[in-house]
Each structure stands twice: as structure tokens, then as C-alpha cells.
Amino acid sequence: MALFSPAEQTFARVVSELVHCNPFTARRIELEQQALGREFVEQDAEWNLRPDERHDHPNLLALERRLEQMAARVRSRLEKGVSATETERILYEDVVFLSLYRRWRSALDETVMTPGAGASARPGAIYRQLEREAARAFVGAAAPSRAAVPHFFSCAFQLRRAMHHIFDAIIGVSRPARRLRAEVWQSVFTHDMRRYRRLLFERMTDFTTLVTGPSGTGKELVAQAIGMSRYIPFDTRKGAFASDFEGSFIALNLSAMSPTLIESELFGHKRGAFTGAVADRAGFLEACPPLGTVFLDEIGDLDAGIQVKLLRVIQARTFQRLGETEERPFRGKIIAATNRDLAAAMAAGRFREDLYYRLCSDLIRTPTLADQLADAPDDLGNLLGHIARQLVGAEAEALAAEAHSWITANLGPSYAWPGNIRELEQCVRNVLVRGEYRPARAEGEPGLADQIEAGALTADELLDRYCESVYRSSGSYEAAARRLQLDRRTVKARVLRHSARATLGASRARERAPSSRRASRKKERVR
């Protein structure tokens, strides 16, 4: 007697592929359809486009039911002495583990949302119950190795954290948003989940991730989703995870600090290493736990001397505090981000090629907000709802609707959102506080390239506009000054002068508005 009937074996093979596929790809839904056949529900089948906090999709519930039924039938055969081939044992293990994962996912979610979950007693209680269920499911030769169940529990906890953090970081149903979610998942688990479970779960520290994209596109959120989703082993003796994922992500914005301060913050320093170093101090590399992550934002602005030191950290996994010769180990993971064109920076000699090729073992590019909205205009409402929930909680729906109405009436669907998600967040805040939003570029103001081509700017105005553009993409006056090779005060003065000029132009444009429009606004003020 075979352990699986032909139909059961077909189902088990699909389940095995389900266990190891990227849940944020279309392939995931195709596999669910193959597994369920006529039971598959077409309506809203793409549950992987957005989180559903209230309930699971009917397809997931049907899959859960079929998994439990099949596991019970196969277990009964094993108890009667039916032997299993190696292939059948592996398929049955995947069926049982997916069934257990589905049954315990809600309890794991509560652990994910609980600060200090790694050291609390709750994971231990969940594990003990799960271990008993696994012992009942696996009989005789079908039983996995002794380490398989703790490893499965660690992987299940990691899966739930990854789902939570990826959905929290990347909102929307557009193709750019879908692609970004799938890429972040690969950064955590690689494209081959089977190899990851066998081997790579302990070695992802060795792979540095580089996140590129325009300013304001959520590069730090992407980095945080990766860093907070790392594998954490479960200690069966202590009944707790080896560490807590909360606080394991350390972010450092390199463009906001001087080179000396960056060195001190990153590597630490010995007392007397420089003026003001009155005591020994550990840097972020030293403070980062073995399962933690150091995020280096604006890596493209890093001083050449520090680039050499960072290269050594990545190559040798060691560093020295400022003023010391002692080698200290770095055991965490490094994620870097930039909005700079590193290829151009390398060609100009501003960024080391050897450092770039150490950083780019894993590359992710974040899309612009304009690209997302061009593909899925309705994502504007999804994003506004997410931002509003963070700002006002229970009154999020009303604020999101107010912001959406204002944007539709005043900016229109063709607005380019040059500041990306960060600008959209500030737009909502402005609408919340003042009932309106004034973009940095006045409505109808031509683009810089158009004005240059038309010869419409004086030399002074051109420099003001260019300084404003570089400042907007850099995110700070210091970073813009380094890129422009100008004094910070000069850059700030020119940016403010351009902003004042743009505001004056917008004011004059409003004064020239049709009388009916002015009357309408006056009526609104009276109300």
C-alpha cells in the first residue's frame, strides 16, 4: 500500500512548492488554484496584494482544511505500518509543517506585535503545544530530525515577521509596489527557500544589501523590513528565541554628520582620540548584536577615508575604534542606501569601486511615487489611508478623504510628486494643520530643463534653481553642499531665495485667478 494516492501525491507536490515559493508573486496564487481546483474562489483571490487584518481569504481557509484532512489520512496509514519513501517523507513533512504554520500563525502574529517577544515566556508556551502536535503527526520513519521542529518554529516566526514588516513598509497594488515586495522577500529568504532552510538561514549576515532610489521613496522602510525579518533561532532549553528583534535595527544617516562624527558613531572611539572625546565609547558596529542590522543611509556621500575603513569591515568583519589598534569583530548585517548615481560617482573617482562591489551582492531599487500612481491611480487612496492612520488613528478615514479631495482639486492626477512618499506625507500633515498644501514648485512653474532650453533664467536664477533641486534630492543642506562643492550657507541662501521667489509667483498667480474662483474661496472662508 502506497503512502499517498496519485491524487494526494499531486496535491502534496503543489503544497511543497507553495511552502517554498515567494508569497508576493503571481506564482503563489497560481499554486493555490492548482491545489484547490474547483474550490478556488476567483473574487479577490490576490490576497497577497494587501494585508487583510480581519480574516483570511476563503482560498486560504479551504487550503487549511484540505491540509488537515490529508495529514490525518496519511498519519493513519503510517500508524498502520505503511512505509514511506524519502520523497514521500519530504512531501509529508511539508504538508504537516504548512498545516501547523496555518494553525499557529495568529498566535505567532501576537508574538510579533509584542515588544520583547524574544525573551518572553509566550513563544515557549506556543512551541510546547506545537511540538506536541508535531509529535502526533510524525510517526515512525516519517519523523524528521530532532532539530527540525525548533528550526521550523524559527522559520515560521521569521515568515510572520517578514509578512508584517513588508506589508507595513510597502503599500499599494501597483506593479512597482508588487515587484518591490517580492524583491524584499528575496533579500530576506533568497529566491530558493529550500536552500535557505537547509543552509543560508545562518549565513545571510555575509550578504550586504544596497537599496537605491530617489529621495523620499522609502529606502529606510525597505531596509528596516529586511533587518527586522532576520532569522532568530529558538532555544528549546530556555523556551525563548535567542534574541529580540525589537531594537535590532540601527540606522545612521551619513549625510547629516561630519566625517569625524561619522567615524565616532560608526566605529566608536577611545578617550582622547579627538577634542571632546572625554570617555571611551562603543560605536554602532560594536553595539549591533550578532542578529542585528546596521543601516547606512546616504552611503554615496561617505568620505573617501571612511570608505576604506568600511570596506575592511565588510571584507574582514573587523574594525578598530578611533584612537585604538585593537581589532574588534562585527557580527551583524550591513544594509546601505543612496539616491546618488554610484556609477557616475565611481567614474568621477568619488566612490570606490571595490566598496561598491562589496555592497551590491544584493540590490534593490525603490520606485517613485509617480511610477506607482501611473500604474495604479487608486493607490493614492491606499497610501493616504495608511498615512492618516499613523497620524490620527480612529479619524483616519475622514482625514484621508479630506486630503484626497484637496489633492484632486488642486494638484490633479498629473502632479509628479517630486518628493515622492515623503512629500505625500507632508501634504497630508499640511492638510491636517492648515487645510491645504503648497508644493515647493508653484503650480504651473516650468521644469528646470524646460526653462534652461527656453533660456528663461538668468545665471543667478539658474544656480538658485539647481541648488534647490540638489537640496531636494539630497535631503539636507550639508549633503547638497558636498555634492555642489559649495559652502552650506551659500546653498541654504540660494534654496530659500528660490522658495521665496516661487511662493511670490504662486501668490501672484492666485491674484490673477478668475473672479468666480476668488468668490468661491471667499465663500468657503465665510463658512
C-alpha positions in Angstrom: 0.0 0.0 0.0 1.4 3.4 -1.0 1.5 6.2 1.5 -0.1 8.6 -1.0 -2.8 8.0 -3.6 -2.0 9.5 -7.0 -4.3 12.5 -6.3 -2.8 13.0 -2.9 0.7 13.0 -4.2 -0.2 15.6 -6.8 -1.7 17.8 -4.1 1.3 17.2 -1.8 3.7 18.3 -4.6 1.8 21.5 -5.1 1.8 22.1 -1.4 5.5 21.6 -1.3 6.0 24.2 -3.9 3.6 26.5 -2.0 5.7 26.2 1.1 8.8 27.4 -0.7 7.5 30.0 -3.2 7.6 33.8 -2.8 4.2 34.7 -1.5 4.3 38.2 -3.1 4.4 36.8 -6.7 1.6 35.8 -9.0 3.0 32.2 -8.8 1.7 31.9 -5.3 -1.9 32.4 -6.4 -1.4 30.0 -9.4 -0.3 27.3 -7.0 -3.4 27.9 -4.7 -5.6 27.5 -7.8 -3.8 24.2 -8.7 -4.2 22.9 -5.1 -7.9 23.8 -4.8 -9.2 23.1 -8.3 -12.9 23.7 -8.4 -12.9 25.1 -4.8 -10.8 28.0 -5.8 -12.6 31.4 -5.4 -11.7 33.9 -8.1 -13.1 37.0 -6.3 -10.3 38.9 -4.5 -8.0 35.9 -4.9 -4.9 38.0 -4.9 -4.8 38.4 -1.1 -1.0 38.9 -1.4 -1.6 42.5 -2.8 -2.7 43.9 0.6 -2.9 42.8 4.2 -6.3 41.7 5.5 -6.4 42.1 9.2 -9.9 40.9 9.7 -10.0 37.4 8.2 -8.3 35.1 5.8 -9.4 34.7 2.2 -11.7 31.7 1.5 -9.0 30.1 -0.6 -6.6 30.1 2.4 -9.3 28.6 4.7 -10.1 25.9 2.1 -6.4 25.1 1.7 -6.0 24.8 5.5 -9.0 22.4 5.7 -7.6 20.2 2.9 -4.2 20.1 4.5 -5.6 18.9 7.9 -7.7 16.3 6.2 -4.9 14.9 4.1 -2.4 14.9 7.1 -4.9 12.9 9.1 -5.3 10.3 6.4 -1.6 9.9 5.8 -0.9 9.7 9.6 -3.5 6.9 9.9 -1.6 4.9 7.2 1.7 5.5 9.0 0.2 4.2 12.2 -0.9 1.0 10.4 2.7 0.4 9.4 2.8 1.8 5.8 6.4 2.7 4.9 7.4 5.9 3.3 10.0 6.6 0.6 12.4 9.5 1.1 10.4 11.6 -1.4 7.1 10.8 0.4 8.6 11.6 3.8 9.7 15.0 2.5 6.3 15.7 0.9 4.5 14.7 4.1 6.8 16.9 6.2 5.9 19.9 4.0 2.2 19.1 4.3 2.4 18.9 8.1 4.5 22.0 8.6 2.3 24.1 6.3 -0.7 22.8 8.3 0.9 23.7 11.6 2.0 27.1 10.3 -1.5 27.9 9.2 -3.0 26.8 12.5 -0.5 28.8 14.7 0.0 31.9 12.6 -2.4 34.0 14.7 -0.5 33.2 17.9 2.8 34.0 16.1 1.3 37.3 14.9 0.5 38.3 18.5 4.2 37.5 19.4 5.4 39.6 16.5 3.3 42.6 17.8 4.5 42.2 21.4 7.7 44.1 22.3 10.3 41.9 23.9 8.8 38.8 22.4 12.1 37.1 22.0 12.8 36.9 25.7 9.2 36.4 26.9 7.6 33.2 28.0 4.9 33.3 25.3 7.0 31.8 22.5 7.9 28.9 24.8 4.2 28.1 25.5 3.4 28.2 21.8 6.4 26.0 21.0 5.4 23.3 23.5 1.9 23.0 22.1 3.2 23.0 18.5 5.9 20.3 19.4 3.1 18.0 20.8 1.1 18.4 17.6 4.2 17.6 15.5 4.9 14.5 17.6 1.4 13.2 16.9 1.7 14.0 13.2 5.0 12.3 12.6 5.1 8.5 13.1 7.9 6.1 12.7 10.2 6.6 9.7 8.3 9.7 8.7 9.6 11.6 11.7 12.0 14.4 10.8 15.3 15.1 12.6 15.2 16.3 16.2 16.3 19.8 15.2 13.6 20.1 12.5 10.8 21.3 14.7 12.7 24.1 16.5 14.1 25.2 13.1 10.6 25.1 11.6 9.3 27.2 14.6 12.1 29.8 14.0 11.3 29.9 10.3 7.6 30.3 11.0 8.3 33.2 13.3 10.5 34.7 10.7 7.9 34.3 8.0 5.2 36.1 10.1 7.6 39.0 10.9 8.5 39.3 7.2 4.9 39.4 6.1 4.1 42.0 8.8 7.1 44.3 8.1 6.9 44.0 4.3 3.2 44.9 4.2 3.8 47.7 6.7 6.7 49.2 4.6 5.2 48.9 1.1 1.6 50.0 0.4 -0.3 49.5 -2.8 -1.3 47.2 -5.6 0.6 48.7 -8.4 3.1 46.6 -10.3 6.1 48.6 -8.9 4.8 48.0 -5.4 4.2 44.3 -6.0 7.7 43.9 -7.5 9.3 45.7 -4.6 7.5 43.5 -2.0 8.8 40.4 -3.9 12.3 41.7 -4.0 12.4 42.5 -0.3 11.2 38.9 0.3 14.1 37.6 -1.8 16.5 39.8 0.2 15.4 38.0 3.4 14.9 34.4 2.1 16.7 34.4 -1.3 14.9 33.1 -4.4 15.4 29.5 -3.3 13.6 28.9 0.0 14.7 25.2 0.1 18.3 26.2 0.1 17.6 28.9 2.6 16.0 26.5 5.0 18.9 24.0 4.6 21.9 26.3 4.6 21.5 30.0 4.2 19.4 30.9 7.2 22.6 31.2 9.3 24.7 33.0 6.6 22.6 35.9 5.4 24.8 38.2 7.5 27.5 37.8 4.9 25.4 39.4 2.2 25.3 43.2 2.2 22.1 44.8 0.7 22.3 48.1 -1.3 19.0 50.0 -1.6 18.9 52.7 -4.3 16.2 55.0 -5.5 15.2 58.7 -5.5 14.9 60.6 -2.2 11.7 60.1 -0.4 10.8 56.6 -1.8 11.0 54.7 1.4 14.5 53.2 1.3 14.9 53.2 5.1 11.5 51.4 5.4 12.7 48.8 3.0 15.9 48.4 4.9 14.0 48.1 8.2 11.7 45.4 6.8 14.8 43.4 5.8 16.6 44.0 9.1 13.6 43.2 11.3 12.9 40.0 9.4 16.2 38.1 10.1 16.3 34.5 11.2 16.3 34.2 15.1 16.9 30.6 16.4 14.7 29.2 19.1 16.4 28.0 22.2 14.4 24.9 23.4 16.2 24.8 26.8 15.3 28.4 27.6 11.9 28.3 25.9 12.6 31.6 24.1 14.1 33.0 21.0 17.9 33.7 21.1 17.3 37.5 20.8 14.5 40.0 20.5 14.0 41.5 17.0 12.9 44.8 18.6 15.8 47.2 18.7 17.9 45.1 16.4 17.8 47.7 13.6 20.3 50.6 14.0 20.1 53.5 11.4 22.7 56.1 10.7 22.2 59.0 8.3 25.7 59.7 6.9 24.7 62.9 5.1 23.7 64.6 8.3 27.1 64.3 10.0 30.7 65.4 9.5 33.3 62.7 8.7 34.7 62.8 12.2 31.3 62.3 13.8 30.5 59.5 11.4 33.7 57.7 12.4 32.9 58.1 16.0 29.3 57.0 15.7 30.1 54.0 13.5 33.4 52.7 14.9 33.4 54.2 18.4 36.4 56.0 20.0 39.0 55.8 22.7 39.2 58.5 25.3 41.3 61.4 24.0 41.1 60.3 20.4 39.9 63.8 19.4 38.8 67.0 21.1 35.7 66.3 23.1 36.3 62.5 23.4 36.2 62.5 27.3 35.5 58.8 27.6 35.7 55.5 25.8 32.6 55.0 23.6 31.3 52.0 21.6 30.1 52.7 18.1 27.1 51.3 16.2 29.2 48.5 14.8 30.1 47.3 18.3 26.6 47.9 19.7 25.0 45.9 16.9 24.0 42.4 18.2 25.0 39.3 16.0 21.4 39.1 14.7 21.1 42.8 14.3 21.5 45.2 11.3 23.3 48.5 10.8 21.7 50.7 8.2 23.9 53.3 6.5 21.7 55.8 4.7 23.2 58.1 2.0 26.3 55.9 1.5 27.1 57.8 -1.6 28.0 60.8 0.5 30.6 58.9 2.5 34.1 60.4 2.9 36.8 58.6 0.9 38.8 57.8 4.0 35.8 56.2 5.8 35.0 54.3 2.6 38.3 52.4 3.1 37.5 51.5 6.7 34.0 50.4 5.8 35.4 48.2 3.1 37.6 46.4 5.7 34.5 45.9 7.9 32.7 44.1 5.1 35.7 42.1 3.9 37.3 41.1 7.2 34.3 41.6 9.6 36.6 43.6 11.9 37.1 47.2 12.8 39.0 49.5 15.2 37.8 52.3 17.5 39.3 55.7 16.8 42.5 56.0 18.7 42.9 52.2 19.2 44.7 49.4 17.4 42.7 46.6 18.9 40.7 44.6 16.3 37.0 44.2 17.2 34.6 41.8 15.5 31.5 42.9 13.7 28.9 40.1 13.6 25.8 41.9 12.3 24.4 42.7 8.8 25.0 45.8 6.8 22.4 47.5 4.6 23.3 50.7 2.7 21.1 53.1 0.8 21.7 56.0 -1.6 19.9 58.3 -4.0 23.1 59.0 -5.8 24.2 57.6 -9.2 27.1 55.4 -7.9 28.2 54.5 -11.4 28.8 58.2 -12.1 30.4 58.7 -8.7 32.8 55.8 -9.4 33.7 57.2 -12.8 34.4 60.6 -11.2 36.6 59.0 -8.5 34.3 59.9 -5.6 33.2 56.4 -4.7 35.5 53.3 -4.5 34.7 50.6 -7.0 35.9 47.8 -4.6 33.4 49.1 -1.9 30.6 49.2 -4.4 31.2 45.6 -5.5 31.2 44.6 -1.8 27.9 46.4 -1.2 26.0 45.1 -4.2 25.7 41.4 -3.5 22.0 42.2 -3.1 20.5 45.2 -5.0 17.0 46.7 -4.6 15.7 49.8 -6.3 12.7 51.7 -4.9 10.2 53.1 -7.4 9.0 56.7 -7.5 5.5 57.6 -6.3 4.7 58.8 -9.8 5.5 55.4 -11.2 3.2 53.7 -8.7 0.3 56.1 -9.3 0.7 55.9 -13.1 0.3 52.1 -12.9 -2.5 52.1 -10.2 -4.1 55.6 -9.6 -6.2 54.1 -6.8 -3.1 53.5 -4.8 -3.2 57.2 -3.8 -6.2 56.4 -1.6 -4.4 53.4 -0.1 -1.4 55.5 0.7 -3.4 58.3 2.1 -5.3 55.9 4.4 -2.0 54.4 5.7 -0.5 57.8 6.4 -3.7 59.1 8.0 -3.9 56.1 10.3 -0.4 56.9 11.6 -1.4 60.5 12.2 -4.9 60.4 13.7 -5.8 56.8 14.3 -9.6 56.5 14.6 -10.3 59.5 12.4 -8.0 58.3 9.6 -10.9 57.8 7.1 -12.1 61.4 7.3 -8.5 62.8 7.1 -7.7 60.6 4.1 -10.8 61.7 2.3 -10.1 65.3 3.0 -6.6 65.0 1.7 -7.7 63.1 -1.4 -10.3 65.8 -2.2 -7.8 68.6 -1.8 -5.1 66.8 -4.0 -7.7 66.0 -6.7 -9.0 69.6 -6.8 -5.7 71.4 -6.5 -2.9 69.2 -7.9 -4.7 66.9 -10.2 -3.7 63.4 -11.3 -0.7 64.5 -13.4 1.2 66.0 -10.4 4.7 64.4 -10.4 5.2 64.3 -6.6 9.0 65.1 -6.9 9.4 64.4 -3.2 7.7 61.0 -3.5 6.2 59.3 -0.4 7.9 61.8 1.9 6.2 64.7 0.1 2.8 62.9 0.2 3.2 62.5 4.0 3.9 66.2 4.4 1.0 67.0 2.1 -1.3 65.1 4.5 0.2 66.9 7.5 -0.3 70.3 5.8 -3.9 69.4 5.0 -4.4 68.3 8.6 -3.0 71.5 10.1 -3.8 74.2 7.5 -6.4 72.7 5.2 -4.1 73.0 2.2 -0.6 72.1 0.9 1.8 74.4 -1.0 4.3 72.4 -3.1 7.9 73.7 -3.3 7.3 74.3 -7.0 4.4 76.6 -7.7 1.6 75.2 -9.8 2.3 75.8 -13.4 6.0 76.5 -12.9 8.0 75.0 -15.7 10.6 72.3 -15.1 14.3 73.3 -14.8 15.2 71.5 -18.0 12.4 73.3 -19.9 13.5 76.7 -18.6 17.1 76.1 -19.5 16.1 75.1 -23.0 14.0 78.2 -23.4 16.7 80.4 -22.0 14.2 81.8 -19.5 16.6 82.0 -16.5 19.3 84.4 -15.6 22.6 82.9 -14.4 21.7 83.7 -10.8 18.2 82.2 -11.1 19.7 79.1 -12.7 22.1 78.5 -9.8 19.2 79.0 -7.3 17.0 76.5 -9.1 19.8 74.0 -9.4 20.8 74.3 -5.7 17.1 73.8 -4.8 16.9 70.7 -7.0 20.0 69.1 -5.5 18.9 70.0 -2.0 15.5 68.3 -2.6 17.1 65.1 -3.8 19.9 65.1 -1.1 17.6 65.7 1.8 19.9 68.2 3.7 21.9 71.3 3.1 25.1 69.6 4.2 24.7 66.8 1.6 23.8 69.2 -1.1 26.8 71.4 -0.3 29.1 68.4 -0.6 27.6 67.5 -4.0 27.8 71.1 -5.3 31.2 71.8 -3.7 29.8 75.0 -2.2 29.5 76.3 1.3 26.5 75.1 3.2 25.3 78.7 4.0 25.5 79.6 0.3 23.4 76.6 -0.7 20.8 77.4 2.0 20.6 81.0 1.0 20.0 80.1 -2.7 17.4 77.5 -1.8 15.5 79.9 0.4 15.7 82.6 -2.2 14.3 80.3 -4.9 11.5 79.2 -2.5 10.6 82.8 -1.8 10.5 83.6 -5.5 8.3 80.5 -6.2 5.9 81.5 -3.3 5.7 85.1 -4.7 4.9 83.7 -8.2 2.2 81.4 -6.8 0.7 84.3 -4.9 0.6 86.5 -8.0 -1.0 83.6 -9.9 -3.7 83.3 -7.3 -4.4 87.0 -7.5 -4.8 86.6 -11.3 -7.3 83.8 -10.8 -10.8 84.2 -12.3 -13.2 86.3 -10.2 -15.5 83.3 -9.8 -12.7 81.2 -8.3 -11.9 84.0 -5.8 -15.5 84.4 -4.9 -15.8 80.7 -4.3 -12.8 80.8 -2.0 -14.2 83.8 -0.2 -17.5 81.9 0.4 -15.5 79.0 1.8 -13.8 81.3 4.3 -17.1 82.7 5.4 -18.3 79.2 6.1 
